């Protein structure tokens, strides 16, 4: 794991603002003691969840999107580690591992133009390399019997999450994706818009549900492809739920959950589905933060959950509201743990 930067307890505490009479979440999270024996440390840890970050936006650039997703991880930690440790939030349930540092790849990507065909192919190759690192780390965590919580990066990393989990469990898994987009686009080279289509094509993904798809931003071709694969791929739309109100929000959550809950499944939440949250594809019309929390609390309430991935948040694009993005991510992480 050449790109894995493992935190010591001292490094974690640097994020924590201590206060007399209080105990912060970051003071109780567990850390790795010997980074040269990661597999054994993961197995022996008493924590149920392993939290790590991904610092990259190369998949977003390869998809010709707006970069900034590399800034989500540390923004998240600044908020999460300063929440209260109490009977509702228990830091000891989390092993805070560290983050995958792709700064070298990011430096290479800076020199590449996504509108140039040869440069675009080079970006695709960088995403392939990121896939390998993500899938290897997720594999180790799931193989150790833990549940990964993955923060940051573009939605290209759904592929590595699914592949790593699938290989660790030795079977294809399901996924439920709270997203304005399908990310089930053409197999044209890896980027943030085709993580699920690649995972499905390669046999790592069995059933896939997209919750709250935006009708304005999904092509006819993608709709046709999903409809042709209706036994494996299903969706509902934001407009049907929130605008036309054809079915209730809670009923649609149950419908989506029923599609994936027969087997192990990953939970993917793309922050661009949340109205007004700074992300690579920020939306003025979407679900609220509270609705997102309700969705997650319901679908996480199952022993079949294999991982959680919060992606596409871009605090650097928030015009000074980075702390608010950190709080959103922090709420979702703690909601997930309480529900699960």
Backbone torsions as a table, in degrees:
resi	resn	phi	psi	omega
1	UNK	NA	72.2	-173.9
2	UNK	-66.7	-22.4	-177.5
3	UNK	-99.2	-0.1	-176.6
4	UNK	-85.3	120.6	175.9
5	UNK	-102.5	106.2	-175.8
6	UNK	-89.8	131.1	-179.7
7	UNK	-81.8	140.2	166.0
8	UNK	-86.9	167.7	177.8
9	UNK	-62.8	-36.4	179.2
10	UNK	-63.3	-39.4	179.0
11	UNK	-67.3	-38.3	178.1
12	UNK	-63.2	-42.9	-176.4
13	UNK	-66.7	-18.6	176.9
14	UNK	-66.9	-20.6	177.2
15	UNK	-83.4	-13.7	-169.2
16	UNK	-96.1	130.7	172.7
17	UNK	-98.6	97.9	-175.3
18	UNK	-73.3	155.4	179.9
19	UNK	-147.2	135.7	-179.8
20	UNK	-59.1	136.0	178.0
21	UNK	84.4	-0.9	179.5
22	UNK	-127.2	154.2	173.7
23	UNK	-122.8	121.1	-177.2
24	UNK	-88.9	154.1	-180.0
25	UNK	-52.9	-42.8	-177.3
26	UNK	-67.4	-18.3	177.1
27	UNK	-79.6	-11.9	-175.2
28	UNK	-115.1	-15.3	179.9
29	UNK	-63.2	152.4	179.6
30	UNK	-91.4	155.5	178.0
31	UNK	-133.7	168.0	176.4
32	UNK	-78.8	136.4	179.3
33	UNK	-95.2	-31.1	-179.7
34	UNK	-130.6	102.0	-174.4
35	UNK	-70.7	-14.1	-179.7
36	UNK	-84.0	0.0	178.5
37	UNK	-135.9	58.7	-171.6
38	UNK	-61.4	-45.5	-176.0
39	UNK	-58.2	-46.8	-179.3
40	UNK	-66.7	-40.1	179.2
41	UNK	-62.5	-40.5	178.4
42	UNK	-63.5	-45.4	-178.9
43	UNK	-63.2	-42.1	-173.9
44	UNK	-83.2	-13.1	-179.0
45	UNK	-63.8	141.4	177.8
46	UNK	-80.3	-9.7	-179.6
47	UNK	-72.0	145.6	176.7
48	UNK	-86.6	-29.4	-174.0
49	UNK	-116.7	143.9	175.8
50	UNK	-119.1	116.4	-175.9
51	UNK	-100.2	128.4	173.0
52	UNK	-147.3	160.2	-177.9
53	UNK	-111.5	162.2	174.8
54	UNK	-127.9	116.8	-177.8
55	UNK	-103.5	88.8	177.6
56	UNK	-161.9	156.1	170.2
57	UNK	-139.9	25.7	-177.7
58	UNK	-70.6	-38.4	177.2
59	UNK	-62.1	-35.4	177.2
60	UNK	-67.2	-45.0	179.1
61	UNK	-62.9	-40.6	179.0
62	UNK	-65.3	-22.2	176.7
63	UNK	-94.9	8.7	178.3
64	UNK	61.2	36.9	177.8
65	UNK	-102.4	-175.9	-178.5
66	UNK	-91.2	124.4	-176.9
67	UNK	-77.4	165.1	-179.6
68	UNK	144.8	-9.2	-176.0
69	UNK	-69.3	-14.9	178.3
70	UNK	-70.2	-11.9	-176.7
71	UNK	-93.8	-2.3	-173.6
72	UNK	-70.8	-36.9	-170.5
73	UNK	-60.8	-56.7	-176.1
74	UNK	-70.1	-30.8	173.9
75	UNK	-62.1	-41.7	177.7
76	UNK	-61.2	-47.0	-177.3
77	UNK	-62.6	-38.8	-179.9
78	UNK	-58.2	-31.8	178.4
79	UNK	-88.3	-52.1	-175.1
80	UNK	-57.4	-46.9	-173.9
81	UNK	-72.6	-11.3	178.1
82	UNK	-105.4	7.0	170.7
83	UNK	-72.8	163.6	-178.2
84	UNK	-75.5	138.9	170.4
85	UNK	-91.2	115.6	-176.8
86	UNK	-151.7	-165.7	-176.6
87	UNK	-67.3	-19.5	177.3
88	UNK	-91.3	-34.3	-178.9
89	UNK	-120.2	109.7	-178.1
90	UNK	-115.1	107.4	-177.6
91	UNK	-60.5	-28.2	-176.4
92	UNK	-67.0	-10.3	176.9
93	UNK	-76.7	-13.0	-175.2
94	UNK	-112.9	132.2	164.8
95	UNK	-95.8	111.3	179.2
96	UNK	-85.4	102.3	-171.2
97	UNK	-79.0	-52.7	-175.7
98	UNK	148.0	-143.8	-178.5
99	UNK	-149.4	154.9	173.0
100	UNK	-84.9	115.7	-174.6
101	UNK	-96.3	107.4	-179.8
102	UNK	-109.4	32.6	-178.4
103	UNK	-62.2	-34.3	176.9
104	UNK	-63.8	-43.5	176.3
105	UNK	-64.2	-39.9	-179.8
106	UNK	-62.1	-39.1	178.8
107	UNK	-62.7	-41.9	177.0
108	UNK	-63.7	-41.3	-177.0
109	UNK	-66.5	-29.1	179.5
110	UNK	-57.5	-31.2	-175.2
111	UNK	-87.3	-1.8	-175.7
112	UNK	-104.8	141.1	-179.4
113	UNK	-105.5	115.8	-176.7
114	UNK	-67.2	-12.3	176.8
115	UNK	-89.0	-5.0	175.8
116	UNK	-99.7	126.4	-171.1
117	UNK	-60.6	-41.7	179.9
118	UNK	-69.6	-39.7	176.4
119	UNK	-64.7	-38.0	179.1
120	UNK	-62.2	-40.3	177.2
121	UNK	-63.5	-37.0	177.2
122	UNK	-65.5	-37.7	175.4
123	UNK	-63.6	-42.2	177.0
124	UNK	-57.7	-41.0	-179.2
125	UNK	-66.6	-36.8	176.2
126	UNK	-63.8	-39.6	177.6
127	UNK	-65.1	-37.5	174.7
128	UNK	-56.6	-43.7	-179.9
129	UNK	-65.8	-38.7	176.1
130	UNK	-63.9	-42.1	177.2
131	UNK	-52.3	-45.1	-177.3
132	UNK	-61.6	-45.9	-179.2
133	UNK	-65.1	-44.3	-178.8
134	UNK	-64.9	-47.5	-177.4
135	UNK	-64.3	-37.1	178.6
136	UNK	-64.6	-42.0	-179.2
137	UNK	-70.5	-44.1	177.9
138	UNK	-61.4	-39.8	177.0
139	UNK	-56.3	-48.1	-178.5
140	UNK	-61.3	-42.3	-177.1
141	UNK	-67.4	-47.3	-178.9
142	UNK	-68.0	-38.8	178.8
143	UNK	-61.9	-30.1	178.5
144	UNK	-79.4	-0.4	178.0
145	UNK	85.3	17.7	-179.5
146	UNK	-106.3	168.4	178.4
147	UNK	-109.6	115.5	178.4
148	UNK	-73.0	141.1	167.7
149	UNK	-118.9	114.4	-170.4
150	UNK	-112.2	126.9	-175.4
151	UNK	-122.0	131.0	169.9
152	UNK	99.9	173.9	-178.0
153	UNK	78.6	178.3	177.7
154	UNK	-84.1	174.7	-178.9
155	UNK	-76.3	-1.7	169.5
156	UNK	-56.5	-27.7	-176.3
157	UNK	-74.4	-7.7	172.3
158	UNK	-58.5	-35.7	-179.8
159	UNK	-60.3	-49.8	179.9
160	UNK	-63.8	-37.4	177.4
161	UNK	-62.0	-46.8	-177.6
162	UNK	-68.5	-46.1	-178.9
163	UNK	-62.7	-48.0	-178.8
164	UNK	-61.1	-42.1	178.5
165	UNK	-66.0	-44.6	179.8
166	UNK	-59.9	-45.3	-179.7
167	UNK	-66.3	-38.4	179.6
168	UNK	-66.8	-36.7	-179.5
169	UNK	-89.2	-9.0	179.4
170	UNK	61.1	38.3	176.3
171	UNK	-165.3	159.4	174.5
172	UNK	-67.1	146.8	179.5
173	UNK	-116.3	173.4	175.1
174	UNK	-104.0	167.2	177.5
175	UNK	-148.7	143.3	172.6
176	UNK	-120.6	129.0	-171.0
177	UNK	-123.5	113.9	176.8
178	UNK	-86.1	101.9	-165.2
179	UNK	-158.9	148.4	173.9
180	UNK	-79.1	-15.0	-176.5
181	UNK	-129.0	158.7	-178.7
182	UNK	-80.2	-31.1	-170.1
183	UNK	50.7	38.7	179.4
184	UNK	-122.8	42.7	-175.0
185	UNK	-85.3	-175.6	-172.9
186	UNK	-58.5	150.3	178.0
187	UNK	-84.5	70.5	-171.6
188	UNK	-105.9	6.1	-169.5
189	UNK	122.5	143.0	-168.5
190	UNK	-71.7	132.1	174.6
191	UNK	-157.6	-174.6	-173.5
192	UNK	-74.4	-7.6	-178.0
193	UNK	-100.6	5.7	-177.7
194	UNK	-143.2	25.4	178.9
195	UNK	-61.2	-39.7	-177.1
196	UNK	-77.1	-36.3	179.0
197	UNK	-66.3	-39.5	176.1
198	UNK	-65.9	-43.1	180.0
199	UNK	-62.9	-37.9	178.6
200	UNK	-70.0	-46.5	-178.9
201	UNK	-59.5	-35.9	-176.3
202	UNK	-90.7	3.8	171.7
203	UNK	85.6	12.1	178.7
204	UNK	-90.3	-22.6	-177.9
205	UNK	-113.4	127.4	179.8
206	UNK	-99.7	-68.4	179.1
207	UNK	-111.0	140.8	-174.6
208	UNK	-139.6	126.0	177.5
209	UNK	-120.6	129.5	175.0
210	UNK	-103.2	118.9	-177.1
211	UNK	-101.2	121.8	174.4
212	UNK	81.9	31.0	178.4
213	UNK	-57.2	137.4	178.7
214	UNK	-87.8	123.4	-175.7
215	UNK	-64.9	-29.5	-177.6
216	UNK	-73.1	-19.5	-170.8
217	UNK	-123.6	28.0	175.5
218	UNK	-126.3	124.8	-175.1
219	UNK	-73.2	157.1	176.6
220	UNK	-59.1	-38.0	180.0
221	UNK	-61.4	-44.7	-179.9
222	UNK	-66.2	-42.5	175.8
223	UNK	-57.5	-44.6	-180.0
224	UNK	-62.7	-41.8	179.7
225	UNK	-63.8	-42.9	180.0
226	UNK	-67.0	-40.8	179.2
227	UNK	-64.2	-33.0	178.9
228	UNK	-71.2	-21.6	-179.2
229	UNK	-110.9	36.0	-169.3
230	UNK	-60.9	-22.3	177.4
231	UNK	-72.0	-22.7	-177.1
232	UNK	-113.5	-22.5	-175.7
233	UNK	-130.4	131.5	-179.2
234	UNK	-142.2	165.0	-177.5
235	UNK	-161.6	162.6	162.3
236	UNK	-131.6	169.5	-176.4
237	UNK	-116.8	152.2	177.8
238	UNK	-59.8	-41.9	-177.7
239	UNK	-64.0	-40.6	179.5
240	UNK	-65.2	-34.5	-177.3
241	UNK	-83.5	-52.5	-167.9
242	UNK	-98.9	-23.2	-176.9
243	UNK	-102.5	-57.6	-179.8
244	UNK	-83.0	-19.2	178.6
245	UNK	53.1	49.0	180.0
246	UNK	-70.3	-31.6	173.6
247	UNK	-141.1	158.0	-179.2
248	UNK	-71.5	155.2	177.9
249	UNK	-56.4	-47.3	-178.3
250	UNK	-65.3	-39.1	178.8
251	UNK	-64.4	-38.0	179.5
252	UNK	-69.6	-33.7	174.4
253	UNK	-62.1	-45.1	-179.8
254	UNK	-63.4	-39.8	178.5
255	UNK	-62.2	-45.7	179.8
256	UNK	-65.3	-44.5	-178.1
257	UNK	-62.5	-39.7	-178.7
258	UNK	-63.9	-24.9	-178.7
259	UNK	-73.1	-29.8	-173.8
260	UNK	-111.1	-15.4	-166.8
261	UNK	-78.0	0.4	179.0
262	UNK	-72.6	-15.4	-179.4
263	UNK	-146.5	177.6	178.0
264	UNK	-57.6	138.1	-179.1
265	UNK	-143.9	147.9	174.0
266	UNK	-94.0	149.2	177.3
267	UNK	-110.2	119.9	179.6
268	UNK	-114.1	128.2	175.3
269	UNK	-125.5	116.9	177.6
270	UNK	-94.3	120.4	-175.6
271	UNK	-65.6	-12.4	177.6
272	UNK	-75.6	-3.8	174.1
273	UNK	-84.8	-9.9	-176.4
274	UNK	-99.1	125.6	-176.5
275	UNK	-58.6	127.1	172.2
276	UNK	78.8	2.3	179.5
277	UNK	-87.8	129.4	-179.0
278	UNK	-62.5	120.5	-178.4
279	UNK	-152.6	178.3	-177.5
280	UNK	-66.9	-21.4	177.0
281	UNK	-138.5	61.6	-175.1
282	UNK	-56.0	135.6	-176.7
283	UNK	-114.4	140.1	174.0
284	UNK	-84.0	-10.9	-177.9
285	UNK	-134.4	113.9	-177.7
286	UNK	-171.9	-173.3	177.8
287	UNK	-70.6	154.7	177.2
288	UNK	-81.0	167.7	175.4
289	UNK	-61.1	-42.7	-179.2
290	UNK	-64.2	-39.3	176.9
291	UNK	-65.0	-37.9	177.1
292	UNK	-63.3	-42.6	177.9
293	UNK	-63.7	-39.7	178.2
294	UNK	-63.9	-44.1	177.6
295	UNK	-57.2	-50.8	-176.5
296	UNK	-63.8	-42.1	179.8
297	UNK	-59.4	-34.3	179.8
298	UNK	-76.6	-49.5	-174.0
299	UNK	-75.6	-18.0	177.8
300	UNK	-82.9	-10.9	-176.3
301	UNK	-83.2	68.8	-177.3
302	UNK	-163.8	144.7	175.7
303	UNK	-75.9	-7.4	-179.6
304	UNK	-85.8	-6.3	-179.0
305	UNK	-68.5	128.4	-177.2
306	UNK	-101.1	-31.6	179.5
307	UNK	-165.6	166.4	171.6
308	UNK	-125.7	135.3	176.5
309	UNK	-129.3	121.4	174.6
310	UNK	-110.0	115.8	-170.7
311	UNK	-133.7	170.9	173.3
312	UNK	71.6	-1.5	173.4
313	UNK	-64.4	138.5	-178.0
314	UNK	-134.0	76.8	-177.5
315	UNK	-55.7	-29.4	-178.8
316	UNK	-66.3	-13.6	179.0
317	UNK	-99.7	10.0	-168.8
318	UNK	-92.3	6.3	178.1
319	UNK	55.4	47.5	176.2
320	UNK	88.8	3.1	-179.1
321	UNK	-103.0	33.2	-177.9
322	UNK	-56.4	-39.2	-178.3
323	UNK	-61.4	-35.0	179.1
324	UNK	-66.2	-39.3	177.7
325	UNK	-65.3	-41.3	177.6
326	UNK	-60.4	-38.8	179.1
327	UNK	-67.2	-38.9	177.7
328	UNK	-60.3	-48.4	179.6
329	UNK	-61.9	-41.3	180.0
330	UNK	-63.6	-44.6	176.8
331	UNK	-58.2	-44.1	-177.1
332	UNK	-66.2	-39.1	178.3
333	UNK	-64.0	-47.8	-178.0
334	UNK	-70.1	-34.0	174.4
335	UNK	-61.0	-43.4	-179.0
336	UNK	-60.0	-47.1	-177.4
337	UNK	-66.4	-42.8	179.1
338	UNK	-63.1	-40.6	-177.9
339	UNK	-72.2	-37.1	-173.9
340	UNK	-80.1	NA	NA
